[in-house]
Amino acid sequence: MATADLGFAIDLPPEQAIRYFEAKGYTIGFNWQEVWGEAHARAFTVAGVTKLDILADIKQALGEALSKGETLADFQHRLQPLLEAKGWWGKGRIVDQDSGEIIGKRLNPRRLDTIFRTNLQSAYMAGRYQAQLDNAEARPWWEYVAVMDNRTRPMHRQLHGRVFRFDDPFWRSFYPPNGWRCRCRVRTRSSADLSRLGLQADDSSGQLDTVDQPIDRQGNTRPAPAWTNPCTGQRFMADAGFGWNPGRAAWQAELDNYPADIARHYVQGSLSGPDFARSYTRLEQAVSQQLNDGQDSTALRRAMGSGQRWPVGVLQPADMARLGTDSQTVWLSDDTLIKQLAHRQGQAVALEDYWRVQQVLEQPELVLAEKDLHLKFVRQHGRWWAAVVKVTRDGKENWLQTFHPMNDREVARLRRSSKLVWEK
Protein backbone atom coordinates (compact mmCIF):
# COMPACT_ATOMS: atom_id res chain seq x y z
CA MET A 1 0.00 0.00 0.00
CA ALA A 2 1.32 3.48 -0.82
CA THR A 3 2.15 5.80 2.04
CA ALA A 4 -0.36 8.55 1.37
CA ASP A 5 1.07 10.08 -1.82
CA LEU A 6 4.45 10.62 -0.21
CA GLY A 7 6.37 9.19 -3.14
CA PHE A 8 8.30 12.45 -3.46
CA ALA A 9 10.08 11.54 -0.21
CA ILE A 10 11.47 8.19 -1.37
CA ASP A 11 14.95 9.62 -1.89
CA LEU A 12 14.96 11.59 1.35
CA PRO A 13 16.78 10.23 4.38
CA PRO A 14 14.08 10.48 7.03
CA GLU A 15 16.28 11.73 9.87
CA GLN A 16 15.65 15.43 9.31
CA ALA A 17 11.94 14.91 8.75
CA ILE A 18 11.75 12.94 11.99
CA ARG A 19 13.76 15.58 13.83
CA TYR A 20 11.40 18.30 12.61
CA PHE A 21 8.31 16.39 13.74
CA GLU A 22 9.69 15.23 17.08
CA ALA A 23 10.77 18.78 18.01
CA LYS A 24 7.16 19.91 18.19
CA GLY A 25 5.45 20.56 21.47
CA TYR A 26 1.72 21.03 21.95
CA THR A 27 -0.90 23.71 21.68
CA ILE A 28 -4.69 23.61 21.82
CA GLY A 29 -7.10 24.88 19.17
CA PHE A 30 -10.79 24.03 18.93
CA ASN A 31 -11.02 25.15 15.29
CA TRP A 32 -8.25 24.74 12.74
CA GLN A 33 -8.17 28.52 12.16
CA GLU A 34 -7.03 29.11 15.75
CA VAL A 35 -3.53 27.69 15.29
CA TRP A 36 -2.25 29.30 12.15
CA GLY A 37 0.59 29.08 9.68
CA GLU A 38 4.10 29.09 11.10
CA ALA A 39 2.89 28.12 14.58
CA HIS A 40 2.65 24.55 13.28
CA ALA A 41 6.42 24.43 12.87
CA ARG A 42 6.78 24.09 16.64
CA ALA A 43 3.31 23.32 17.94
CA PHE A 44 1.49 20.08 17.27
CA THR A 45 -2.27 20.46 17.32
CA VAL A 46 -5.39 18.72 16.08
CA ALA A 47 -8.50 20.85 15.69
CA GLY A 48 -11.02 20.06 18.39
CA VAL A 49 -8.66 17.93 20.48
CA THR A 50 -8.47 19.80 23.76
CA LYS A 51 -6.84 17.14 25.95
CA LEU A 52 -3.05 16.91 26.04
CA ASP A 53 -3.03 13.17 26.57
CA ILE A 54 -5.06 12.65 23.38
CA LEU A 55 -2.74 14.97 21.46
CA ALA A 56 0.22 13.02 22.82
CA ASP A 57 -1.31 9.72 21.67
CA ILE A 58 -1.84 11.07 18.16
CA LYS A 59 1.62 12.60 17.96
CA GLN A 60 3.27 9.39 19.14
CA ALA A 61 1.38 7.34 16.54
CA LEU A 62 2.37 9.78 13.81
CA GLY A 63 5.99 9.73 14.95
CA GLU A 64 6.09 5.95 14.74
CA ALA A 65 4.50 6.00 11.29
CA LEU A 66 7.09 8.52 10.12
CA SER A 67 10.10 6.72 11.55
CA LYS A 68 8.97 3.27 10.35
CA GLY A 69 7.62 4.34 6.96
CA GLU A 70 4.15 3.07 7.83
CA THR A 71 0.90 3.50 5.97
CA LEU A 72 -2.32 5.26 6.87
CA ALA A 73 -3.82 1.87 7.70
CA ASP A 74 -0.98 1.16 10.15
CA PHE A 75 -1.47 4.56 11.75
CA GLN A 76 -5.22 4.04 12.21
CA HIS A 77 -4.75 0.48 13.47
CA ARG A 78 -2.41 1.71 16.20
CA LEU A 79 -4.43 4.76 17.21
CA GLN A 80 -8.09 3.75 16.95
CA PRO A 81 -8.14 1.43 20.02
CA LEU A 82 -6.62 4.19 22.19
CA LEU A 83 -9.20 6.71 21.01
CA GLU A 84 -12.05 4.25 21.51
CA ALA A 85 -10.92 3.50 25.07
CA LYS A 86 -10.81 7.21 25.92
CA GLY A 87 -14.13 8.07 24.25
CA TRP A 88 -12.62 10.11 21.41
CA TRP A 89 -13.52 7.84 18.47
CA GLY A 90 -16.59 8.29 16.31
CA LYS A 91 -18.66 11.24 15.15
CA GLY A 92 -19.89 14.37 16.86
CA ARG A 93 -18.67 16.51 19.69
CA ILE A 94 -17.72 15.60 23.24
CA VAL A 95 -19.68 17.35 25.98
CA ASP A 96 -18.64 17.65 29.61
CA GLN A 97 -21.36 15.89 31.61
CA ASP A 98 -21.05 18.26 34.56
CA SER A 99 -20.85 21.65 32.86
CA GLY A 100 -22.52 20.90 29.53
CA GLU A 101 -19.54 22.56 27.80
CA ILE A 102 -18.32 21.23 24.46
CA ILE A 103 -14.77 20.10 25.10
CA GLY A 104 -13.79 18.41 21.86
CA LYS A 105 -14.51 16.82 18.51
CA ARG A 106 -14.26 13.07 18.07
CA LEU A 107 -11.97 11.54 15.48
CA ASN A 108 -12.93 9.18 12.66
CA PRO A 109 -11.22 7.61 9.61
CA ARG A 110 -11.68 10.71 7.48
CA ARG A 111 -10.11 13.01 10.05
CA LEU A 112 -7.26 10.57 10.66
CA ASP A 113 -6.57 10.56 6.93
CA THR A 114 -6.23 14.36 6.94
CA ILE A 115 -4.08 14.35 10.09
CA PHE A 116 -1.80 11.65 8.68
CA ARG A 117 -1.29 13.18 5.26
CA THR A 118 -0.86 16.78 6.40
CA ASN A 119 1.61 16.10 9.20
CA LEU A 120 3.78 13.62 7.33
CA GLN A 121 3.79 15.78 4.23
CA SER A 122 4.93 18.86 6.17
CA ALA A 123 7.58 16.86 8.04
CA TYR A 124 9.07 15.38 4.88
CA MET A 125 9.12 18.76 3.19
CA ALA A 126 10.72 20.47 6.19
CA GLY A 127 13.43 17.81 6.19
CA ARG A 128 13.87 18.12 2.45
CA TYR A 129 14.19 21.91 2.71
CA GLN A 130 16.93 21.63 5.31
CA ALA A 131 18.85 19.06 3.26
CA GLN A 132 18.60 21.22 0.14
CA LEU A 133 19.63 24.31 2.05
CA ASP A 134 22.74 22.51 3.30
CA ASN A 135 23.70 21.85 -0.35
CA ALA A 136 22.74 25.28 -1.69
CA GLU A 137 26.31 26.30 -2.52
CA ALA A 138 26.60 23.51 -5.10
CA ARG A 139 22.97 23.58 -6.26
CA PRO A 140 21.65 27.13 -5.68
CA TRP A 141 18.75 27.01 -8.15
CA TRP A 142 15.50 25.46 -7.01
CA GLU A 143 12.83 24.28 -9.43
CA TYR A 144 9.17 23.96 -8.47
CA VAL A 145 7.82 20.57 -9.58
CA ALA A 146 4.12 19.70 -9.76
CA VAL A 147 2.93 16.17 -10.54
CA MET A 148 1.12 17.37 -13.69
CA ASP A 149 -1.63 14.77 -13.89
CA ASN A 150 -5.41 15.16 -13.95
CA ARG A 151 -5.46 15.74 -10.19
CA THR A 152 -3.05 18.68 -10.26
CA ARG A 153 -4.68 21.96 -9.32
CA PRO A 154 -4.45 24.72 -11.97
CA MET A 155 -2.91 27.08 -9.41
CA HIS A 156 -0.12 24.57 -8.74
CA ARG A 157 0.25 23.69 -12.41
CA GLN A 158 1.26 27.27 -13.26
CA LEU A 159 4.24 27.02 -10.90
CA HIS A 160 5.59 23.86 -12.52
CA GLY A 161 9.08 24.43 -13.94
CA ARG A 162 9.56 27.84 -12.31
CA VAL A 163 13.13 28.28 -11.05
CA PHE A 164 14.16 30.65 -8.26
CA ARG A 165 17.39 30.95 -6.28
CA PHE A 166 17.30 29.16 -2.96
CA ASP A 167 17.32 32.52 -1.10
CA ASP A 168 14.63 34.16 -3.22
CA PRO A 169 11.75 35.40 -0.99
CA PHE A 170 9.41 33.21 -3.05
CA TRP A 171 10.49 30.13 -1.05
CA ARG A 172 9.64 31.76 2.30
CA SER A 173 5.98 31.39 1.45
CA PHE A 174 5.60 28.84 -1.32
CA TYR A 175 7.93 25.96 -0.57
CA PRO A 176 5.52 22.97 -0.69
CA PRO A 177 3.12 21.85 0.59
CA ASN A 178 0.87 24.62 -0.61
CA GLY A 179 -2.44 23.07 0.37
CA TRP A 180 -4.31 20.01 1.51
CA ARG A 181 -3.04 16.89 -0.28
CA CYS A 182 -0.51 18.96 -2.23
CA ARG A 183 1.93 16.63 -4.01
CA CYS A 184 4.32 19.30 -5.27
CA ARG A 185 8.02 19.23 -4.48
CA VAL A 186 11.25 21.13 -5.18
CA ARG A 187 14.17 19.90 -7.30
CA THR A 188 17.61 21.50 -6.90
CA ARG A 189 19.71 22.54 -9.89
CA SER A 190 23.29 23.65 -10.45
CA SER A 191 24.19 26.56 -12.73
CA ALA A 192 25.45 24.00 -15.23
CA ASP A 193 22.03 22.29 -15.12
CA LEU A 194 20.31 25.52 -16.09
CA SER A 195 22.58 25.96 -19.11
CA ARG A 196 22.35 22.31 -20.16
CA LEU A 197 18.56 22.11 -19.84
CA GLY A 198 17.80 25.60 -21.10
CA LEU A 199 16.02 26.55 -17.88
CA GLN A 200 15.27 30.21 -17.26
CA ALA A 201 15.85 31.51 -13.72
CA ASP A 202 13.13 33.71 -12.23
CA ASP A 203 13.35 36.57 -9.75
CA SER A 204 10.27 37.27 -7.63
CA SER A 205 11.08 40.97 -7.16
CA GLY A 206 7.91 42.97 -7.65
CA GLN A 207 5.82 39.80 -7.92
CA LEU A 208 5.03 39.19 -4.23
CA ASP A 209 2.44 40.97 -2.15
CA THR A 210 0.05 40.37 0.73
CA VAL A 211 -3.70 40.02 0.32
CA ASP A 212 -6.66 39.31 2.57
CA GLN A 213 -7.59 35.64 2.15
CA PRO A 214 -10.96 34.20 3.24
CA ILE A 215 -10.53 31.54 5.93
CA ASP A 216 -14.10 30.44 6.63
CA ARG A 217 -17.67 30.63 5.41
CA GLN A 218 -18.43 33.63 7.58
CA GLY A 219 -16.20 35.89 5.48
CA ASN A 220 -13.37 36.24 7.97
CA THR A 221 -9.98 36.85 6.40
CA ARG A 222 -6.30 36.75 7.27
CA PRO A 223 -3.33 38.35 5.51
CA ALA A 224 -1.73 35.85 3.13
CA PRO A 225 1.20 35.96 0.69
CA ALA A 226 0.50 36.00 -3.04
CA TRP A 227 2.66 35.65 -6.15
CA THR A 228 1.68 37.16 -9.49
CA ASN A 229 2.74 35.25 -12.59
CA PRO A 230 4.54 37.86 -14.74
CA CYS A 231 3.61 36.00 -17.94
CA THR A 232 -0.12 35.64 -17.38
CA GLY A 233 -0.93 38.10 -14.62
CA GLN A 234 -2.56 35.28 -12.63
CA ARG A 235 -2.21 35.43 -8.88
CA PHE A 236 -1.16 32.36 -6.91
CA MET A 237 -2.05 31.80 -3.27
CA ALA A 238 -1.62 28.68 -1.20
CA ASP A 239 -4.64 27.19 0.54
CA ALA A 240 -5.74 29.04 3.67
CA GLY A 241 -3.46 28.08 6.54
CA PHE A 242 -0.54 27.25 4.24
CA GLY A 243 1.59 29.88 2.49
CA TRP A 244 4.58 29.34 4.78
CA ASN A 245 7.75 27.24 4.67
CA PRO A 246 7.80 24.53 7.39
CA GLY A 247 11.56 24.09 7.33
CA ARG A 248 12.35 27.79 7.44
CA ALA A 249 9.86 28.43 10.24
CA ALA A 250 11.28 25.58 12.34
CA TRP A 251 14.95 26.44 11.98
CA GLN A 252 14.94 30.13 11.08
CA ALA A 253 12.08 31.54 13.11
CA GLU A 254 11.38 35.25 12.63
CA LEU A 255 8.86 35.66 15.41
CA ASP A 256 8.73 39.44 15.21
CA ASN A 257 7.34 39.08 11.70
CA TYR A 258 4.52 36.80 12.86
CA PRO A 259 1.14 38.07 14.04
CA ALA A 260 1.01 37.91 17.84
CA ASP A 261 -1.41 34.94 17.99
CA ILE A 262 0.82 32.86 15.69
CA ALA A 263 3.90 33.81 17.69
CA ARG A 264 2.21 32.82 20.98
CA HIS A 265 1.32 29.35 19.69
CA TYR A 266 4.85 28.96 18.31
CA VAL A 267 6.30 29.84 21.71
CA GLN A 268 3.96 27.44 23.50
CA GLY A 269 4.98 24.65 21.16
CA SER A 270 8.68 25.42 21.64
CA LEU A 271 8.51 25.40 25.44
CA SER A 272 6.44 22.21 25.65
CA GLY A 273 8.63 20.41 23.12
CA PRO A 274 11.56 18.06 23.76
CA ASP A 275 14.37 20.44 22.74
CA PHE A 276 13.77 22.85 25.60
CA ALA A 277 13.15 19.97 28.02
CA ARG A 278 16.47 18.36 27.11
CA SER A 279 18.38 21.62 27.49
CA TYR A 280 16.70 22.44 30.79
CA THR A 281 17.39 18.96 32.21
CA ARG A 282 21.01 19.02 31.06
CA LEU A 283 21.65 22.41 32.64
CA GLU A 284 19.76 21.51 35.82
CA GLN A 285 21.86 18.39 36.35
CA ALA A 286 25.11 20.16 35.55
CA VAL A 287 24.36 23.10 37.88
CA SER A 288 23.48 20.76 40.72
CA GLN A 289 26.70 18.79 40.25
CA GLN A 290 28.90 21.87 39.96
CA LEU A 291 27.35 23.54 43.00
CA ASN A 292 27.93 20.37 45.00
CA ASP A 293 31.56 20.60 43.91
CA GLY A 294 31.76 24.18 45.17
CA GLN A 295 31.91 26.04 41.85
CA ASP A 296 30.35 29.53 41.87
CA SER A 297 27.62 30.60 39.46
CA THR A 298 29.82 32.99 37.45
CA ALA A 299 32.23 30.20 36.63
CA LEU A 300 29.29 27.96 35.88
CA ARG A 301 27.86 30.36 33.34
CA ARG A 302 31.25 30.82 31.70
CA ALA A 303 31.81 27.09 31.45
CA MET A 304 28.33 26.00 30.41
CA GLY A 305 26.76 28.88 28.49
CA SER A 306 26.50 28.14 24.79
CA GLY A 307 24.68 31.23 23.56
CA GLN A 308 21.47 29.25 23.11
CA ARG A 309 18.15 31.01 23.55
CA TRP A 310 14.47 30.08 23.63
CA PRO A 311 11.38 32.21 23.00
CA VAL A 312 9.29 32.29 26.18
CA GLY A 313 6.71 35.01 25.60
CA VAL A 314 5.13 37.58 23.32
CA LEU A 315 4.58 41.12 24.57
CA GLN A 316 1.36 43.03 24.08
CA PRO A 317 1.56 46.40 22.26
CA ALA A 318 1.04 48.42 25.47
CA ASP A 319 4.00 46.71 27.13
CA MET A 320 6.14 47.17 24.05
CA ALA A 321 5.38 50.88 24.28
CA ARG A 322 6.25 51.00 28.01
CA LEU A 323 9.55 49.27 27.36
CA GLY A 324 10.32 51.26 24.24
CA THR A 325 11.00 48.09 22.27
CA ASP A 326 10.50 47.32 18.60
CA SER A 327 10.26 43.57 19.26
CA GLN A 328 7.33 41.55 20.59
CA THR A 329 9.41 38.44 21.39
CA VAL A 330 10.81 37.74 24.87
CA TRP A 331 13.83 35.41 24.93
CA LEU A 332 15.34 33.26 27.65
CA SER A 333 19.10 32.77 27.40
CA ASP A 334 20.94 29.74 28.73
CA ASP A 335 23.03 32.19 30.80
CA THR A 336 19.89 33.39 32.61
CA LEU A 337 18.60 29.84 33.01
CA ILE A 338 21.88 28.77 34.61
CA LYS A 339 21.76 31.79 36.92
CA GLN A 340 18.21 30.97 37.98
CA LEU A 341 19.02 27.33 38.61
CA ALA A 342 22.08 28.29 40.65
CA HIS A 343 20.48 31.02 42.75
CA ARG A 344 17.09 29.46 43.44
CA GLN A 345 17.99 26.10 44.89
CA GLY A 346 15.08 25.05 47.11
CA GLN A 347 12.54 27.13 45.20
CA ALA A 348 13.76 26.49 41.68
CA VAL A 349 11.48 27.25 38.77
CA ALA A 350 10.49 23.88 37.32
CA LEU A 351 10.54 23.08 33.62
CA GLU A 352 6.76 23.32 33.27
CA ASP A 353 6.70 26.64 35.13
CA TYR A 354 8.28 28.36 32.14
CA TRP A 355 5.13 27.46 30.18
CA ARG A 356 3.27 30.02 32.30
CA VAL A 357 5.51 32.99 31.40
CA GLN A 358 3.13 33.93 28.60
CA GLN A 359 0.16 33.84 30.98
CA VAL A 360 1.96 36.13 33.40
CA LEU A 361 2.80 38.58 30.61
CA GLU A 362 -0.73 38.55 29.20
CA GLN A 363 -2.73 38.52 32.43
CA PRO A 364 -0.77 40.52 35.02
CA GLU A 365 -2.25 41.83 38.23
CA LEU A 366 0.60 44.28 38.77
CA VAL A 367 2.99 46.01 36.39
CA LEU A 368 6.02 47.84 37.74
CA ALA A 369 8.80 49.89 36.24
CA GLU A 370 11.92 48.20 37.57
CA LYS A 371 15.12 50.23 37.10
CA ASP A 372 15.29 51.96 33.72
CA LEU A 373 14.40 49.31 31.17
CA HIS A 374 12.44 46.70 33.10
CA LEU A 375 8.87 45.71 33.70
CA LYS A 376 7.75 43.28 36.36
CA PHE A 377 4.54 41.33 35.87
CA VAL A 378 2.89 39.48 38.72
CA ARG A 379 -0.03 37.10 38.50
CA GLN A 380 -1.66 34.89 41.10
CA HIS A 381 -2.19 31.32 39.94
CA GLY A 382 -2.03 29.16 43.02
CA ARG A 383 0.89 31.37 43.98
CA TRP A 384 2.33 34.65 42.80
CA TRP A 385 4.79 34.83 39.92
CA ALA A 386 7.07 37.65 38.81
CA ALA A 387 8.60 38.02 35.35
CA VAL A 388 11.21 40.72 34.78
CA VAL A 389 11.74 41.65 31.14
CA LYS A 390 14.68 43.74 30.00
CA VAL A 391 15.03 45.41 26.61
CA THR A 392 18.42 46.03 25.02
CA ARG A 393 19.57 49.64 24.65
CA ASP A 394 18.86 49.66 20.93
CA GLY A 395 15.27 48.47 21.53
CA LYS A 396 15.73 45.46 19.26
CA GLU A 397 15.60 42.54 21.70
CA ASN A 398 13.76 41.62 24.92
CA TRP A 399 15.17 39.19 27.46
CA LEU A 400 13.58 37.47 30.42
CA GLN A 401 15.93 38.54 33.19
CA THR A 402 14.28 36.52 35.91
CA PHE A 403 11.14 34.48 36.51
CA HIS A 404 10.28 33.31 40.00
CA PRO A 405 7.52 32.73 42.56
CA MET A 406 6.74 35.32 45.24
CA ASN A 407 4.92 35.25 48.57
CA ASP A 408 2.08 37.52 49.77
CA ARG A 409 4.42 39.71 51.81
CA GLU A 410 6.62 40.46 48.80
CA VAL A 411 3.60 41.24 46.62
CA ALA A 412 2.16 43.57 49.29
CA ARG A 413 5.45 45.45 49.30
CA LEU A 414 5.32 45.80 45.52
CA ARG A 415 1.78 47.19 45.74
CA ARG A 416 3.06 50.02 47.95
CA SER A 417 6.01 50.72 45.67
CA SER A 418 6.36 54.01 43.80
CA LYS A 419 7.37 51.93 40.79
CA LEU A 420 3.82 50.58 40.37
CA VAL A 421 2.49 51.73 36.99
CA TRP A 422 -0.59 49.56 36.67
CA GLU A 423 -2.75 47.38 38.92
CA LYS A 424 -5.74 45.22 38.12
C-alpha positions, 0 to 999 in steps of 0.5 A, a space after each residue: 500500500 502506498 504511504 499517502 502520496 508521499 512518493 516524493 520523499 522516497 529519496 529523502 533520508 528520514 532523519 531530518 523529517 523525523 527531527 522536525 516532527 519530534 521537536 514539536 510541542 503542543 498547543 490547543 485549538 478548537 477550530 483549525 483557524 485558531 492555530 495558524 501558519 508558522 505556529 505549526 512548525 513548533 506546535 502540534 495540534 489537532 482541531 477540536 482535540 483539547 486534551 493533552 493526553 489525546 494529542 500526545 497519543 496522536 503525535 506518538 502514533 504519527 511519529 512511529 509512522 514517520 520513523 517506520 515508513 508506515 501507511 495510513 492503515 498502520 497509523 489508524 490500526 495503532 491509534 483507533 483502540 486508544 481513542 475508543 478506550 478514551 471516548 474520542 472515536 466516532 462522530 460528533 462533539 464531546 460534551 462535559 457531563 457536569 458543565 454541559 460545555 463542548 470540550 472536543 470533537 471526536 476523530 474518525 477515519 476521514 479526520 485521521 486521513 487528513 491528520 496523517 497526510 498533512 503532518 507527514 507531508 509537512 515533516 518530509 518537506 521540512 526535512 527536504 528543505 533543510 537538506 537542500 539548504 545545506 547543499 545550496 552552494 553547489 545547487 543554488 537554483 530550485 525548481 518547483 515541480 508539480 505532478 502534472 496529472 489530472 489531479 493537479 490543481 491549476 494554481 499549482 500547475 502554473 508554478 511547474 518548472 519555475 526556477 528561483 534561487 534558494 534565497 529568493 523570498 518566493 520560497 519563504 511562502 511557497 515551498 511545498 506543501 501549498 495546500 491540503 493533499 498537495 503533491 508538489 516538491 522542489 528539485 535542486 539545480 546547479 548553474 550547469 544544469 540551467 545551461 544544459 537544460 535551457 532553464 530560465 531563472 526567475 526573480 520574484 522581485 515585484 511579484 510578491 504581495 500580501 492580500 486578505 484571504 478568506 478563511 471560513 464561510 463567515 467571510 473572515 480573512 487573514 493576511 496571506 502571501 500571493 505571487 503574481 505570474 509575470 507572464 499571465 498576470 494570474 495570482 497564486 495563493 496557497 490554501 488558507 493556513 498554508 503559504 509558509 515554509 515549514 523548514 524555514 519556520 522551524 529552523 529560522 524563526 522570525 517571530 517578530 514578523 509573525 502576528 502575535 497569535 501565531 507567535 504565541 502558539 509557536 512559543 507554547 509549542 517550543 517550550 512544551 517540546 523536547 528540545 527545551 526539556 532536554 536543554 533544561 534537564 542538562 543544565 539543571 543536572 550540571 548546575 546541581 553537580 557543579 554547585 555540589 563541587 563548590 563552583 560559583 555561578 559565574 564560573 558555571 555560566 562561563 563554562 556552560 553557556 552556549 549562547 542558546 536562547 528560547 522564545 518564552 513570551 510575546 509582549 502586548 503592544 502596550 507593554 512594548 510601548 512601556 519598554 520602548 521596544 521594537 520587538 514583541 518576542 521575549 527570549 530566555 538565554 541559557 546564561 539566565 537559566 543557569 543563573 536561575 538554577 544556581 540562585 534558586 535552589 530550594 525554590 527552583 522554577 520547574 521546567 513546566 513553570 516556564 510554560 506560564 511565562 506567557 500567561 503572566 505577561 498577558 494577564 498581570 495583576 501588577 505592572 512595575 517599572 523596575 530600574 530603567 528598562 524593566 517591567 515586572 509582571 505578577 499574576 496569582 495562579 495558586 501562587 504569585 509569579 514575577 517576570 522581569 523583562 529587559 530590553 536592550 539599549 537599541 530596543 531590538 531585543 527583549 530578554 527574560 531577566 528573571 522568573 520566579 515565585 513570590 509570597 504575599 508579603 513580597 507582593 504587598 510590598 510591591 503594591 506600595 512601591 512608587 514603581 507601580 504603573 498599573 494594577 488590576 
